[in-house]
Amino acid sequence: MKKNLFIFSTLLLFVLSSCGVQREVFNNNSSRSSSRTSFDFVKSNSLSNLLDLAEAKNKIVFVDMYIDNCPPCKTMDENVFTDPSLGSFFNKNFINYKLNGTKDNGPDVAAIHSVFFYPTLLFLDGSGNLLVKHEGGASASKLQQLAEEAMRMM
């Protein structure tokens, strides 16, 4: 029993330290996404502006909530958001938004949607209602599946 508790505690400490360390790398108006991204991430200091846009265009807002120095977040930047066909699908059907959970309106959105792990992927309707939430990284096929689920809920 003590051995299991030790292993669990060690694993938990590793996970928290790898995704919980935060460092200012970019200014407030830039995202950490790679220049190779296939997703058109909208830059905004306000989610409410994007919700209004989504309502007007009858689209869903896809929010990639991340923090700096989070390995799963960086993996998604390198391996998922660079997928051309997935990017084309998301650019056509969603308003894509990268949001640092520790900056700008990130802490507010995290509190509203109970975000405790990064990355967390949110799909919101134009009224700000949560359609789909996924905690942790996702492969391109998993992200496609989540997107299709959100679209069915509209």
URSULDA-V527866 format. One record per backbone hydrogen bond with DSSP energy under -0.5 kcal/mol. CO is the residue of the C=O (numbers start at 1). NH is the residue of the N-H. Records with the same first field share a line. If there is no record, write none. Layout:
BEGIN
CO=NH ; NH
END
This chain:
BEGIN
1=5
2=6
3=7
4=8
5=9
6=10
7=11
8=12
9=13
10=14
11=15
12=16
13=17
14=18
15=19
16=20
17=21
23=25
27=30
34=37
39=41
40=96
42=44 ; 98
46=50
47=51
48=52
49=53
50=54
51=55
52=56
53=57
54=58 ; 59
55=58
60=62 ; 95
61=63 ; 124
62=64 ; 97
63=65 ; 122
64=66 ; 99
65=119 ; 120
66=101
67=70
69=71
70=74
71=75
72=76
73=77
74=78
75=79
76=80 ; 81
80=83
81=38 ; 39
82=84
83=87
84=88
85=89
86=90
87=91
88=92
89=93
90=94
93=60
94=96
95=62
96=42
97=64
99=66
100=103
103=106
105=109
106=110
107=111
108=112
109=113
110=115
111=114
114=116
119=136
120=65 ; 122
121=134
122=63
123=131 ; 132
124=61
125=128
129=125
132=123
134=121
139=143
140=144
141=145
142=146
143=147
144=148
145=149
146=150
147=151
148=152
149=153
150=153
151=154
END
